[in-house]
């Protein structure tokens, strides 16, 4: 165990505050909304620098396991302001995206969102120094939930699972699947086989029917496996909206923020593009500051959670705003806007 783990009494006293940082930044199913509006800022918001680790000392009886996250240091550098569990998920999932809880979102964000319910957080110790961490997505109950298979010694995510209803692009016209046609998506770190991920399959069968919308026992219509190799963790090419200038460079390590883009009118989408990445605000702004040829009339400002760059390139003026959602600190939302 890490030598930074505090006594059990102090863990239990402090855990409720730090657990709250895993709340999802997404609305209920079928109710996507505009996630942020980015403007040049004149204030600075201090973020907690708590670094979260898992305490094995708090494992309870197998029937009532508890997930406790422990603050490791309040003097950690800025890169440690992202909770350790969130960072482990983004390291595992990279820029993979798909339609699980909502259309074409980052897999990392959806996995983290599926761990948001404090009431339902559990952990199960396994032989060989491994552990399953799990919870539900708030406020959608047991029909949307996540689990991680974690290596205790390294903190790495070995495999992850989403139980979901395919609330994505293809299902948008007919709604999500029901509890009798659920989908289990399992993601494997390269070198981890399906047999090693069996604890996640076992986890998927344990949801109480009382926690489901139908009140009936859940049935999975399909189980799908994906190995998270480089081909699956890289960003998918972004298709620019009709009319959005090809001269404006897009951040290369980002995917389309589908729900954010879908909230725009057709007219605004011709000059506004919304993306998401697991990179930091600093990395996003640095890319645009170092363009060659450089931006003309460049202006930039940043604080701990957001920042912007604006200027012009080949006669086209545009701004790039980047912001970390308050409840999803491992994700950066990007909005690129061409001046009217």
BAMAR-916035 format. One record per residue (C-alpha): residue in three letters; chain; x, y, z. Coordinates in nm, 4 decimals, padded with zeros to 6 digits. Example, Ala and Ser with C-alpha at 12.3 -4.5 7.8 and 13.67 -1.06 7.14 Angstrom:
BEGIN
ALA, A, 01.2300, -00.4500, 00.7800
SER, A, 01.3670, -00.1060, 00.7140
//
This chain:
BEGIN
UNK, A, 00.0000, 00.0000, 00.0000
UNK, A, 00.1219, 00.3571, -00.0592
UNK, A, 00.2827, 00.5079, 00.2497
UNK, A, 00.0567, 00.8114, 00.2122
UNK, A, -00.2609, 00.6283, 00.3224
UNK, A, -00.4021, 00.7846, 00.6354
UNK, A, -00.5568, 00.6011, 00.9345
UNK, A, -00.9040, 00.4629, 00.8732
UNK, A, -01.0757, 00.7097, 01.1040
UNK, A, -00.9392, 01.0084, 00.9109
UNK, A, -01.0260, 00.8463, 00.5802
UNK, A, -01.3870, 00.8048, 00.6781
UNK, A, -01.4085, 01.1621, 00.8025
UNK, A, -01.2637, 01.3141, 00.4865
UNK, A, -01.3866, 01.0819, 00.2116
UNK, A, -01.7250, 01.2444, 00.1484
UNK, A, -01.5692, 01.5722, 00.0306
UNK, A, -01.3261, 01.4116, -00.2084
UNK, A, -01.5752, 01.1612, -00.3459
UNK, A, -01.7904, 01.4491, -00.4654
UNK, A, -01.5305, 01.5330, -00.7335
UNK, A, -01.6338, 01.2259, -00.9318
UNK, A, -01.9862, 01.3536, -01.0037
UNK, A, -02.0694, 01.3367, -01.3755
UNK, A, -02.1026, 01.6543, -01.5811
UNK, A, -02.3830, 01.5141, -01.7912
UNK, A, -02.7623, 01.5441, -01.7741
UNK, A, -03.0130, 01.2615, -01.7644
UNK, A, -03.0536, 01.0295, -02.0601
UNK, A, -03.2094, 01.1880, -02.3658
UNK, A, -03.1599, 01.5381, -02.2225
UNK, A, -02.8283, 01.6708, -02.3596
UNK, A, -02.7612, 02.0374, -02.2992
UNK, A, -02.5049, 02.3043, -02.3814
UNK, A, -02.2235, 02.2264, -02.1379
UNK, A, -02.0395, 02.5532, -02.1283
UNK, A, -02.0115, 02.9072, -02.2532
UNK, A, -01.6542, 03.0321, -02.2741
UNK, A, -01.5713, 03.3995, -02.2505
UNK, A, -01.2488, 03.5895, -02.1785
UNK, A, -01.2208, 03.5915, -01.7994
UNK, A, -01.1006, 03.8310, -01.5310
UNK, A, -01.0949, 03.6055, -01.2325
UNK, A, -00.9044, 03.3079, -01.1027
UNK, A, -01.0612, 03.0061, -00.9400
UNK, A, -00.8498, 02.8069, -00.6982
UNK, A, -00.8867, 02.4343, -00.7474
UNK, A, -00.8315, 02.1766, -00.4805
UNK, A, -00.4976, 02.0051, -00.5338
UNK, A, -00.6108, 01.6853, -00.3669
UNK, A, -00.4717, 01.3721, -00.5250
UNK, A, -00.6945, 01.0675, -00.4847
UNK, A, -00.5826, 00.7128, -00.4139
UNK, A, -00.7662, 00.3980, -00.3152
UNK, A, -00.7369, 00.2687, 00.0395
UNK, A, -00.7497, -00.1092, 00.0640
UNK, A, -00.7742, -00.0737, 00.4409
UNK, A, -01.1391, 00.0179, 00.4033
UNK, A, -01.2543, -00.3019, 00.2343
UNK, A, -01.5588, -00.4298, 00.4188
UNK, A, -01.7367, -00.7611, 00.4012
UNK, A, -01.7913, -00.8925, 00.0495
UNK, A, -02.1625, -00.8275, 00.0731
UNK, A, -02.1192, -00.4565, 00.1489
UNK, A, -01.7912, -00.3338, -00.0017
UNK, A, -01.7134, 00.0372, 00.0225
UNK, A, -01.5134, 00.2618, -00.2074
UNK, A, -01.3056, 00.5194, -00.0224
UNK, A, -01.0877, 00.7763, -00.1970
UNK, A, -00.8077, 00.9316, 00.0005
UNK, A, -00.6462, 01.2777, -00.0374
UNK, A, -00.2750, 01.2202, -00.0826
UNK, A, -00.1286, 01.5703, -00.0876
UNK, A, -00.2595, 01.9238, -00.0765
UNK, A, 00.0688, 02.0590, -00.2138
UNK, A, 00.0756, 01.8563, -00.5325
UNK, A, 00.1671, 02.0384, -00.8551
UNK, A, -00.1035, 02.1464, -01.0973
UNK, A, -00.0803, 01.8238, -01.2982
UNK, A, -00.1989, 01.6389, -00.9866
UNK, A, -00.5207, 01.8387, -00.9590
UNK, A, -00.6853, 01.5679, -01.1657
UNK, A, -00.8054, 01.2880, -00.9342
UNK, A, -00.5846, 00.9798, -00.9630
UNK, A, -00.8784, 00.7582, -01.0560
UNK, A, -00.9831, 00.9944, -01.3381
UNK, A, -00.6265, 01.0110, -01.4672
UNK, A, -00.5978, 00.6316, -01.4623
UNK, A, -00.9138, 00.6123, -01.6724
UNK, A, -00.7933, 00.8659, -01.9301
UNK, A, -00.4543, 00.6931, -01.9494
UNK, A, -00.6389, 00.3691, -02.0221
UNK, A, -00.9020, 00.4972, -02.2660
UNK, A, -00.7098, 00.7732, -02.4406
UNK, A, -00.9248, 00.9459, -02.7027
UNK, A, -01.1513, 00.6495, -02.7720
UNK, A, -01.5129, 00.7535, -02.8213
UNK, A, -01.8487, 00.5914, -02.8758
UNK, A, -02.2219, 00.5951, -02.8056
UNK, A, -02.2979, 00.4398, -02.4681
UNK, A, -02.4659, 00.6807, -02.2261
UNK, A, -02.4883, 00.9591, -02.4863
UNK, A, -02.3982, 00.9967, -02.8551
UNK, A, -02.0346, 00.9770, -02.9641
UNK, A, -01.8705, 01.0950, -02.6422
UNK, A, -01.5254, 01.0263, -02.5044
UNK, A, -01.5144, 00.6782, -02.3536
UNK, A, -01.3115, 00.8103, -02.0583
UNK, A, -01.5801, 01.0649, -01.9727
UNK, A, -01.8554, 00.8044, -01.9902
UNK, A, -01.6597, 00.5605, -01.7710
UNK, A, -01.6025, 00.8311, -01.5098
UNK, A, -01.9680, 00.9382, -01.5297
UNK, A, -02.0698, 00.5782, -01.4606
UNK, A, -01.8843, 00.5931, -01.1277
UNK, A, -02.0597, 00.9102, -01.0104
UNK, A, -02.3167, 00.7799, -00.7632
UNK, A, -02.1634, 00.7928, -00.4162
UNK, A, -02.4427, 00.5798, -00.2757
UNK, A, -02.3610, 00.2891, -00.5077
UNK, A, -01.9802, 00.2960, -00.5048
UNK, A, -01.8323, -00.0434, -00.4257
UNK, A, -01.5022, -00.2218, -00.4386
UNK, A, -01.4174, -00.5905, -00.4409
UNK, A, -01.0706, -00.7228, -00.3644
UNK, A, -00.9581, -01.0044, -00.5945
UNK, A, -00.6723, -01.2574, -00.5836
UNK, A, -00.3455, -01.1461, -00.7383
UNK, A, -00.3572, -00.7893, -00.6116
UNK, A, -00.6457, -00.6751, -00.8282
UNK, A, -00.9665, -00.4938, -00.7447
UNK, A, -01.3018, -00.4113, -00.9044
UNK, A, -01.4338, -00.0575, -00.8499
UNK, A, -01.7901, 00.0149, -00.9559
UNK, A, -02.0868, 00.2484, -00.9264
UNK, A, -02.3865, 00.3917, -01.1140
UNK, A, -02.4284, 00.6979, -01.3282
UNK, A, -02.6306, 00.9635, -01.1472
UNK, A, -02.9250, 01.0035, -01.1702
UNK, A, -03.0046, 00.7167, -01.4071
UNK, A, -02.9848, 00.4253, -01.1650
UNK, A, -02.8528, 00.0797, -01.2346
UNK, A, -02.9309, 00.0809, -01.6044
UNK, A, -02.6157, 00.2879, -01.6654
UNK, A, -02.3140, 00.1869, -01.4621
UNK, A, -01.9367, 00.1420, -01.4857
UNK, A, -01.6734, -00.0854, -01.3388
UNK, A, -01.2941, -00.0850, -01.3471
UNK, A, -01.0543, -00.3754, -01.2969
UNK, A, -00.7530, -00.2139, -01.1302
UNK, A, -00.4034, -00.3356, -01.0468
UNK, A, -00.3484, -00.2511, -00.6795
UNK, A, 00.0294, -00.2282, -00.7108
UNK, A, 00.0417, 00.0174, -01.0019
UNK, A, -00.3013, 00.1826, -00.9966
UNK, A, -00.3427, 00.1007, -01.3666
UNK, A, -00.6800, 00.0181, -01.5158
UNK, A, -00.6493, -00.3308, -01.6654
UNK, A, -01.0021, -00.3487, -01.8017
UNK, A, -01.3236, -00.1498, -01.7823
UNK, A, -01.6906, -00.2164, -01.8417
UNK, A, -02.0015, -00.0150, -01.9228
UNK, A, -02.3497, -00.1528, -01.8739
UNK, A, -02.5668, 00.0676, -02.0920
UNK, A, -02.8649, 00.1033, -02.3231
UNK, A, -02.6909, 00.2383, -02.6361
UNK, A, -02.8300, 00.5873, -02.5906
UNK, A, -02.6421, 00.7046, -02.8954
UNK, A, -02.6775, 00.8302, -03.2496
UNK, A, -02.8439, 00.5213, -03.3932
UNK, A, -03.0939, 00.4988, -03.1082
UNK, A, -03.1763, 00.8702, -03.0924
UNK, A, -03.4901, 00.8361, -03.3017
UNK, A, -03.6322, 00.5437, -03.1054
UNK, A, -03.4879, 00.6129, -02.7601
UNK, A, -03.2581, 00.3929, -02.5543
UNK, A, -03.2784, 00.0166, -02.5222
UNK, A, -03.4786, -00.1243, -02.2315
UNK, A, -03.3674, -00.3428, -01.9403
UNK, A, -03.4431, -00.6607, -02.1344
UNK, A, -03.2074, -00.5658, -02.4200
UNK, A, -02.9070, -00.4246, -02.2343
UNK, A, -02.5522, -00.4054, -02.3706
UNK, A, -02.2305, -00.4831, -02.1845
UNK, A, -01.9198, -00.3227, -02.3365
UNK, A, -01.5858, -00.4439, -02.2000
UNK, A, -01.2555, -00.2739, -02.2798
UNK, A, -00.9230, -00.4545, -02.2351
UNK, A, -00.5726, -00.3181, -02.1898
UNK, A, -00.3412, -00.4821, -02.4468
UNK, A, -00.2140, -00.8079, -02.2933
UNK, A, -00.5306, -00.8615, -02.0876
UNK, A, -00.7547, -01.1378, -02.2233
UNK, A, -01.1240, -01.2017, -02.1777
UNK, A, -01.0699, -01.4604, -01.9061
UNK, A, -00.8818, -01.2055, -01.6937
UNK, A, -01.1737, -00.9643, -01.7348
UNK, A, -01.4287, -01.2206, -01.6138
UNK, A, -01.4765, -01.0321, -01.2813
UNK, A, -01.6363, -00.7523, -01.4857
UNK, A, -01.8813, -00.9957, -01.6417
UNK, A, -01.9622, -01.1279, -01.2946
UNK, A, -02.0132, -00.7700, -01.1725
UNK, A, -02.2576, -00.6995, -01.4541
UNK, A, -02.4910, -00.9747, -01.3298
UNK, A, -02.5302, -00.8375, -00.9781
UNK, A, -02.7474, -00.5279, -01.0260
UNK, A, -03.0651, -00.5491, -00.8139
UNK, A, -03.3795, -00.5374, -01.0255
UNK, A, -03.5109, -00.2693, -00.7889
UNK, A, -03.2400, -00.0371, -00.9240
UNK, A, -03.3632, -00.0714, -01.2838
UNK, A, -03.6317, 00.1342, -01.4570
UNK, A, -03.8463, -00.1698, -01.5306
UNK, A, -03.8117, -00.3324, -01.1895
UNK, A, -03.7386, -00.6568, -01.3741
UNK, A, -03.4229, -00.8645, -01.3879
UNK, A, -03.1771, -00.7246, -01.6417
UNK, A, -03.1032, -00.9200, -01.9588
UNK, A, -02.8051, -00.8502, -02.1822
UNK, A, -02.8740, -00.8846, -02.5517
UNK, A, -02.5053, -00.8619, -02.6367
UNK, A, -02.1606, -00.8420, -02.4806
UNK, A, -01.8861, -00.6746, -02.6826
UNK, A, -01.5093, -00.6668, -02.6240
UNK, A, -01.2572, -00.4073, -02.7425
UNK, A, -00.8802, -00.4147, -02.6946
UNK, A, -00.7551, -00.0641, -02.6254
UNK, A, -00.4608, -00.0667, -02.8630
UNK, A, -00.3318, 00.2414, -03.0445
UNK, A, -00.5913, 00.2045, -03.3190
UNK, A, -00.8738, 00.2322, -03.0641
UNK, A, -00.7320, 00.5017, -02.8350
UNK, A, -00.6413, 00.7597, -03.0990
UNK, A, -00.8727, 01.0452, -03.1969
UNK, A, -01.1173, 00.9863, -03.4779
UNK, A, -01.0962, 01.2367, -03.7646
UNK, A, -01.3245, 01.5342, -03.7076
UNK, A, -01.5650, 01.6192, -03.9894
UNK, A, -01.6031, 01.9955, -04.0108
UNK, A, -01.9559, 02.1335, -04.0303
UNK, A, -02.0624, 02.2590, -04.3703
UNK, A, -01.9218, 02.6076, -04.4184
UNK, A, -01.6576, 02.5840, -04.1435
UNK, A, -01.3320, 02.7062, -04.3016
UNK, A, -01.0610, 02.4522, -04.3775
UNK, A, -00.8038, 02.7225, -04.3055
UNK, A, -00.8720, 02.7124, -03.9303
UNK, A, -00.6510, 02.4457, -03.7674
UNK, A, -00.8181, 02.1954, -03.5348
UNK, A, -00.6502, 02.0640, -03.2222
UNK, A, -00.5160, 01.7255, -03.3400
UNK, A, -00.5705, 01.5274, -03.0202
UNK, A, -00.9428, 01.5904, -02.9905
UNK, A, -01.2737, 01.4391, -03.0955
UNK, A, -01.5994, 01.6046, -03.1896
UNK, A, -01.8014, 01.7076, -02.8847
UNK, A, -02.1171, 01.5694, -03.0381
UNK, A, -02.3758, 01.6775, -02.7796
UNK, A, -02.2237, 02.0262, -02.7598
UNK, A, -02.2118, 02.0630, -03.1384
UNK, A, -02.5634, 01.9269, -03.1775
UNK, A, -02.6929, 02.2074, -02.9546
UNK, A, -02.5854, 02.4698, -03.2099
UNK, A, -02.8101, 02.6093, -03.4796
UNK, A, -02.7101, 02.5311, -03.8379
UNK, A, -02.6082, 02.8922, -03.8902
UNK, A, -02.3834, 02.9021, -03.5841
UNK, A, -02.2333, 02.5607, -03.6638
UNK, A, -02.0840, 02.7105, -03.9801
UNK, A, -01.8453, 02.9130, -03.7666
UNK, A, -01.8359, 02.7288, -03.4308
UNK, A, -01.6849, 02.3854, -03.3695
UNK, A, -01.6852, 02.2091, -03.0331
UNK, A, -01.4282, 01.9434, -02.9495
UNK, A, -01.3134, 01.7418, -02.6459
UNK, A, -00.9770, 01.6071, -02.5374
UNK, A, -00.8078, 01.4432, -02.2408
UNK, A, -00.5178, 01.6892, -02.2779
UNK, A, -00.4898, 01.9919, -02.0518
UNK, A, -00.5946, 02.3502, -02.1231
UNK, A, -00.2242, 02.4364, -02.1267
UNK, A, -00.1528, 02.1829, -02.4007
UNK, A, -00.4409, 02.3061, -02.6156
UNK, A, -00.3368, 02.6699, -02.5930
UNK, A, 00.0289, 02.5835, -02.6563
UNK, A, -00.0619, 02.4176, -02.9861
UNK, A, -00.2218, 02.7381, -03.1182
UNK, A, 00.0522, 02.9624, -02.9816
UNK, A, 00.3133, 02.7629, -03.1736
UNK, A, 00.1418, 02.7492, -03.5114
UNK, A, 00.3592, 02.8036, -03.8152
UNK, A, 00.3014, 03.0485, -03.9674
UNK, A, 00.2047, 03.2110, -03.6355
UNK, A, -00.1279, 03.3728, -03.5609
UNK, A, -00.1394, 03.7421, -03.6361
UNK, A, -00.2462, 03.9748, -03.3557
UNK, A, -00.2393, 03.6871, -03.1092
UNK, A, -00.3888, 03.7351, -02.7637
UNK, A, -00.4052, 03.4735, -02.4899
UNK, A, -00.4948, 03.4366, -02.1252
UNK, A, -00.5399, 03.1403, -01.8922
UNK, A, -00.6127, 03.0435, -01.5352
UNK, A, -00.6281, 02.7064, -01.3612
UNK, A, -00.9430, 02.5822, -01.5355
UNK, A, -00.9810, 02.7756, -01.8595
UNK, A, -00.8077, 02.9849, -02.1195
UNK, A, -00.8270, 03.1299, -02.4680
UNK, A, -00.6194, 03.2212, -02.7717
UNK, A, -00.7382, 03.4538, -03.0459
UNK, A, -00.5838, 03.5860, -03.3611
UNK, A, -00.6019, 03.5498, -03.7370
UNK, A, -00.4543, 03.3159, -03.9950
UNK, A, -00.4696, 03.3636, -04.3721
UNK, A, -00.7066, 03.6529, -04.3174
UNK, A, -00.9507, 03.4540, -04.1027
UNK, A, -00.9968, 03.5734, -03.7435
UNK, A, -01.0913, 03.3096, -03.4884
UNK, A, -01.0740, 03.2304, -03.1177
UNK, A, -01.0047, 02.9071, -02.9304
UNK, A, -01.1550, 02.8689, -02.5841
UNK, A, -01.0643, 02.5725, -02.3629
UNK, A, -01.2257, 02.4872, -02.0325
UNK, A, -01.2206, 02.2041, -01.7806
UNK, A, -01.5725, 02.1134, -01.6578
UNK, A, -01.5925, 02.1563, -01.2809
UNK, A, -01.7110, 01.7991, -01.2227
UNK, A, -01.4973, 01.6315, -01.4906
UNK, A, -01.1403, 01.7579, -01.4293
UNK, A, -00.9732, 01.5028, -01.6611
UNK, A, -01.1580, 01.6361, -01.9681
UNK, A, -01.1044, 01.9624, -02.1580
UNK, A, -01.3820, 02.1110, -02.3705
UNK, A, -01.2701, 02.3194, -02.6692
UNK, A, -01.4714, 02.5733, -02.8658
UNK, A, -01.3285, 02.7178, -03.1882
UNK, A, -01.5202, 03.0190, -03.3173
UNK, A, -01.4637, 03.2041, -03.6448
UNK, A, -01.5392, 03.5752, -03.6225
UNK, A, -01.8481, 03.6966, -03.8081
//
